C-alpha cells in the first residue's frame, strides 16, 4: 500500500512539473444543460481541480444576474456570458484564467444572437469561442432554423480560417460527423444530428473550409461519445453521440498534445471534452 501511495504521489508531481515546464494550454468544453443544475452535481468543484486556461460552457439556461455573487460558482473574475433573451434557454459562457484582450458576444445575426449562441475571447493571436449550434430535433421548424444557421455560418467560418488569426471553437455542434460518432448510426440516418445534409456540411467544414476536428486528430477510436440521452439506459450502455467538438485552425490544432472525455462523474447529459495544446 505504501509503495502504491508513493507511486501515485510521484506520478502527480511529475505531471504537475511537466505542465509547469511547458506552454500547455488546457481548454475544456461542456454543454452544462443548465449551469445551476450542473453546479449541484459538483461541476465547479471538478473544474477547479482541472486548472484550465479557458472553460467553454454551452446551454447555461440562466441570466448573468442570476449567477453573480453566488460563491458556489467558478471563482474567477474573468467570467463572461452571452445570455439568451428568453429566460431559462440556451446561453453560452467563458471562464478564463487570465483576462482576454477582448471579448465579443454574438456574430451580428439578430435571430442567432438573441438565442445566446456565440461568445469569443481573444488572447493575442488566438481566439477561443464557446458555440452552441441550434438543434433541430424538437420540430421541423427548428431543423429549418438549424439549416439556415449552417448556410450562413459556413462562409463566415471559411473567412475566419483565412483571416490570419488562430481559432479554437468549442461547443455543442449538434451534429455527429461520421458513423463512428454515434452508436445507432443506422437507425438515425433520417434524424436531426445525423442527416446527410448535416454530415456533408461537416465534411466541408473539415475539408475545403480549412478547419480541423482536433479530437479526431488525436483519437481515432470508436465509441468516443460526448452526449447520451436521458431515456432508457443510454448512459449505462454507452449508447451515445459525439456532438461536442473543439474545432480549430490548422496551426493551433497541430499543437494539440492530449485529449480526454471525462465520464467518471456525470454533470449533464453531455460530458466535458478536454484538450491540451502546446501553445
Buried (B, 14 or more C-beta within 10 A) or exposed (E): EEEEEEEEEEEEEEEEEEEEEEEBBBBBBBBBBBBBBBBEBEBBEBBEEEEBBBBBBBBBBBBBEBBEEEEEBBEBEBBBBBBBEEEEBBBBBBBBEEEBEEBBBBBEBEEBBBBBBBBBBBBEEBBBBBBBBBBBEEEEEBBEBBBBBBEEBBEEBBEBBEEEBBBBBBBBBBBBBBEBBBBEBEEBEEBBBBBEEBBEBBEBBBEEBBBBBBBBBBEEEEEBBBBBEEEEEBBEEEBBBBBBBBBBBEBBBEBBBEBBBBBEEBBBBBBBBBBBBEB
